[in-house]
Amino acid sequence: MQNTDVDTLDTIVPAQKLAAQLRNDVHDLGAVPASRAIEGLNRAALADGLSEEAAKQQAWVVVSALIACGDLGSAKSYGDKVLVKRRLETVLYQGDRCIVLGGDPSHGVPHGLLRTTDVVPPDVVSFLDWVGALSNADIAGLWQILDAGVWTGEATSCEGVTRVLCLAGVVPDQPIPADTSAWLREYFPLPRAEGNAADPSQTAVIERSAGARQIVTAGPGSGKTHTATERVIHLVKQGLPPAGIRLITFTRVAAEEVGRRISHALAEHTYSGGVICGTIDSLAWNLVTSLGDAPFGGHEWIIRVARKAISDGDQAMLDLVRSISHLVIDEAQDIVGERRMFCRALIDALPASIGVTILGDGAQAIYGSWAGDKGGGGSLHAELRGTHGWEDHSLAANHRTKSDSLRKFFSRARTLLEADGDPRSTYLEIREMLEDVATDPSVSLTGQVFPWRDDSLVLFRGRAATEAASVRLTRAARVHRLKLSGQTTVCNPTVGAICAGVAPAGAIRLEHIRRRLADLNPAPFGLIAEHVLSDLQSLGNGPTPRPQDIAEVVEREPVGQVRDHVGTAGPILGSIHGAKGREASNVLLMLPPVPSGDDVDWREEARVLFVGATRASTHLYLGRAQPGMVRLGKNGSRWLRGNGGGLLLSGSEGLRPLAGVTPALSIWEAAYTQPNCSFRRIGSGDGAPWHLVTDSGDLLAEVESPLTGDLDYIEATRGGFASGTLRVVGATTVVDRRTDGKTQAVTLLPVLQGVVRGAGNEDNEDDQ
């Protein structure tokens, strides 16, 4: 029997008494036929004064509810359904309140059909994980019950809804408490109406004349990218030549996604081709290379060269710029530094009759410190907003956030960020507001409360904390995906595994693919040789793919073959900066320690918290990130301070492929086994080249500058490398080119994660 006395039992409702009786019977007997259980409950309900029909209904509801919730199990014995005991489980909901399922009936106290306890065990399961996903139809059915104010047996539409109601303490045929109803509505918000129709504020931007110059302020979830895309589609349908339209987005993946949406929408239009979508870097590159060979120096230098040519009035460059018929720039709050100056020069060079649409949000400007802009007002959006000749618009609706409390928080926080208050006070107030709005304000990263799902996000203030947390989770055997730092991407390793060892001009045929797939260990799950050949034919632009043709496409990072994370399942771990453009139903925001020092940009720190929180559409959880500090080295490398310090590595930068098939096969295996690795000189003499080697001795890659210099420094100052601090977390297809630019091979490189520590464990103040 439950921990209740006779007086308590006299006050609880029939359904609770029946549930207690059934739990006792199953626990005492070990198993009870379902028909016999229902018959016994029916007699008890009749004795309690219920009518015959109501008694049958109550008995059926109690049995089906306890099975649906997992309080009792069910099995078949000689074709008949049997109720059986289940092991003890505890489900956490509403703060530190727990539901007890299974185990001994004496555990817990009555709560609905189930029992509660205020003891939170270490293996507690989160409410969302236990309940599982509800379809939109199920959520609509739940709201119908909540609107009715009472749950009747006939109103139960599915096991999922039954589970939710029971775990929330709702009792059949009894009024649903107002606080319980409010909590369930917040936890399971009604799905927003689907559809691509623009709201009035979006329409006002989309349908302006082609020559209008607009600055659009668009908060989280307001549909910036949708509005930018629809703006382009509208302009083309109104007769503007698509070849003259340029749409700039912040990331390459976003640019290609927008391009696909535009192409699809205009597929039947007479002049559907020609709209160019890309990043600022790609636009600058196209402008410069259209007039000659690209200069050496990387993206930053290309942007600088393009800006200088425009500002200096280079006629050939100006002719290219003036071929633009409309310019759309998305995420303008993140365009700072050299990119901001390039965009401003580009806009100033356009004739006054050429329209420009710029979308951004000052409350989400979080890249200022990265570009040396400590003032926080140096973005393109901030520079042009409110200036002469520009129309100001705002996108009013929030199409992302399903939670009313989150929506109210985002609105209040945004108002606070836009006010001219004390920056530090603003930061601290937003932290307090986060504590109030969080579904759970104190979550352990390795605990069981946060829904550990593929559609969840775990966000950190910086890369170092993200990568350190990934190590902890790996050691705790918690499956997750790691968002790689910066713009690092991983290209489908199957491509490199098949191409490895094939001469650049060699033909890749079906027989070769079959042999290579058979050589891979572990064997790739679900890969069919014919499908692999089809993918390679697409990449190679022909029926007989060759590595040299595939290389050209791989280096452009085709969206279908590229992702920005390693791992195949579980939540994505990443930095807040790297999460721009993402959203998730459940977000765990790992709050950093409150910054200290005289050089803290409090406004930007507050905006970083705001951006992290606004990735959540339904539930926001809070955790605490461990403090850490990263310093940049002279060559751009990152050094982690504390715990012995060390060189922080993420991705494949600094590695060069080894020739042949054997290293590629070793990398493929390492991507699955994720071994520890380190660096070793291969060859005689102190100047022998460094190589990446697994703990079992497999050679994976050669090291090139500037990583070579960092390893030389650690060896000289620390006497060697500590073990177990660096591991392989994935593999990526890469192109190995000779010094003259010709393709040498398409093969694999390992993706690394961890810290290269010296053999000595003391901090070194020179590690910069």
Secondary structure, DSSP 8 states (H G I E B T S, - for coil): --S--HHHHHHS-HHHHHHHHHHHHHHHHSEEEHHHHHHHHHHHHHHTT--HHHHHHHHHHHHHHHHHHTSSEEEEETTEEEEE----EEEEETTTEEEEESS-TTSSEEETTEEEES---TT-EEHHHHH----HHHHHHHHHHHHHTB--GGG---HHHHHHHHHTT--TTSB--HHHHHHHHHHS-----------HHHHHHHTS-TT-EEEEEE-TTS-HHHHHHHHHHHHHHTT--GGGEEEEESSHHHHHHHHHHHHHHTTTSTT----EEEEHHHHHHHHHHTTS---SSHHHHHHHHHHHHHHTT-HHHHHHHTT-SEEEE-SGGG--HHHHHHHHHHHHHS-TTSEEEEEE-GGG---TGGGT-TTS--SHHHHHTT-TT-EEEEE---SS---HHHHHHHHHHHHHHHS---HHHHHHHHHHHHHHH-SBS---TTSSSS---TTEEEEESSHHHHHHHHHHHHHTT---EEE-STT--EE-HHHHHHHTT--TT----HHHHHHHHHH-SS--TT--HHHHHHHHHHHHTSSS--HHHHHHHHTT--GGGEESEE-SSS-EEEETGGGTT--EEEEEEEE-----SS---HHHHHHHHHHHHTTEEEEEEEEE----EEEE-TTS-EEEESTT-EEEEEESTTEE--SSHHHHHHHHHHHHH--BEEEEE-SSSTT--EEEEETT--EEEEE-TTHHHHHHHHHHHHSSB-SSSEEEEEEEEEEEE-TTS-EEEEEEEEEEEEEE-BSS-S--TT--
